[in-house]
């Protein structure tokens, strides 16, 4: 790939920030791994060979009649189904045989259960009886980070929750950046009454207590992924308006812009080709910080109970579980360290991006 000298210098500056460079790769690996969460932690086999036929339960819902039952859905952890598959074929399971909503019926529901590594081998072997869907002492039954107070695997909810949080943050960051860049570009380029009226409207809008309004709307409208995304988008787009507006105000009277306007180039083409690249430097610098703020906002709403629907895997809900179960410190510690590590990686990446686009910064 051929890069211009300017982009090569930016890439060198980004790599020169070793903390941000390694944070980028660690975060990228974590994100890619969680994208395939169904292959890591799932209550369905990834692949099943039954009567010479290859089935893919992780992606296709097969009725129980496929395996000799009579129900509309198949519980692959059921002893009957497990024995039937073992007798007429084989099954390839993920490392953790629990999904984020799977309730382990063999553990106590009186409270959160500790991680399996904190239990003795006798307890683990007695938990799952002989002939069950999971043979006794099978590591596939282990809860490596314990269970919550409903018997759901914490590791599974952590992996799925991490994926939802990052995807939510990415989508919100991209959409809000596009809206903010367009609004700031129109204000900065045309100026005058357009800029004056738009600035007063933005000042009025930003004076609204966003958190209180979010709580009110979330309590009235049934929460979901896209509803929360739309509500947060109402306030997140203004974060880039001031930066882009300042760049367009500064560059709109430059000589090359004036020359392009004199040659009859349209305003849209001038904004897109001549002014936007300069504004994108500041935009890309702030995007990692907007991403971390989006993830933190979703986590806060989930912690307060105004976020994703009940039962959804969420880092904020995991923190709430830790607050409600102080006798189970592994819940709170898991949520705390996960969020702390995620935010730290994103901040370090943001610092590296800022150094990459800083013309005064040079790493040897």
Secondary structure by P-SEA (a helix, b strand, c coil): ccccaaaaaaaaaaaaaaaaaaaaaaaaaaaaaaaaccccccccccccccccccccccccccccccccccccccccccaaaaaaaaacbbbbbcccccccccccccccccccccccccccaaaaaaaccccccccccccccccccccccccccaaaaaaaaaaaaaaaaaaaaaaaaaaaaaaaaaaaaacaaaaaaaaaaaaaaaacaaaaaaaaaaacccccaaaaaaaaaacccccaaaaaaaaaaaccccaaaaaaaaacccaaaaaccccaaaaaaaaaaaaaaaaaaaaaaaaaaaaaccccccccccaaaaaaaaaaccccaaaaaaaaaaaaaaaaaaaaaaaaaaaaaccccccc
